[in-house]
């Protein structure tokens, strides 16, 4: 049964995942975008390592970092411009 319907089932599952879970997109990033995503990932990892180590930051700074850690750059810039 899988041999006959497998491809069709896979396509239907992929469409449902995209529709209801917003996953499985074929993003087609170019090299520059892939490098930017890689750098973003590593920078966030470094920040988390610092926050989870003995490195001291005040509670306010820690909370601010945690609040914006995974936000898109445009949202962070919007928050920064609104605070001035």
N, C-alpha and C positions, 0 to 999 in steps of 0.2 A: 504494500500500500504506500509506504514511504517513497519507494522508487518512482511510483506513478505520480503522487501528489506532493512530494517533498518540496519542490521548487515553488509551487503555487502556495503551499502553506507558509513557507519561509517569507515570501513576498507579502502575504496577508499579515503575518505577525509583524514584519518590519513596518508596514503602513500603520498598524494599530499602535505600535510603540511610538512612532513619530507623532501620531495624532493625540494620544492620551498621556504619554509620558515625556514628550519632547526630547526623545533620544533617537539614536540611529541615523542621524543626519550625515550625509556625505558632504562634509564641509569644503573639501578641495582648497585647502590653504596653500598659499604660495610660500616660497622659502622664507621670505621676510616675516610673514605672519607666523610661521612655525617657530622661527627663532625668537620672536617676541613672546609667544606662548611659553616656550621653554624657559626663557629668562624670567617671566612672570611666575612660573611654577617654582623655579629655584629660589627666587627672592622671597616668595611666601614661605617656602620651607625653611629658609634661613631665619626669617622673622619668628616662625614658630619655635625653632630650636632655641633662639635667644629668649623667647618668652618662657619656655619650659626649663631653662637653665637657671643658674644662680645669678644671672645678669639682672641687676636691679632697675626696675622702672616703676614709677608711681602707679597706683591703681587707676588713676584717671587716664594716664598714657596707655597703659595696658588695655583698658576698656575701649579706648578710641581705636587702637590698632585692631583689636578683635572685631569691633563693629564694622570696620571698613575693609578688612583683610581680603575678602572675596568679591568685593564690589568691582564692577567695571570701571575703568579709568574715567570715563565720562561722568559717571555718578559721583566719584570722588571729587573730581574737579567742580562739579555742580555744588556739592556740599561745601567745598572750600570757598567758592565765590559767594555763596549765600551767607557765610559767617563773617564776611567783611563788610 
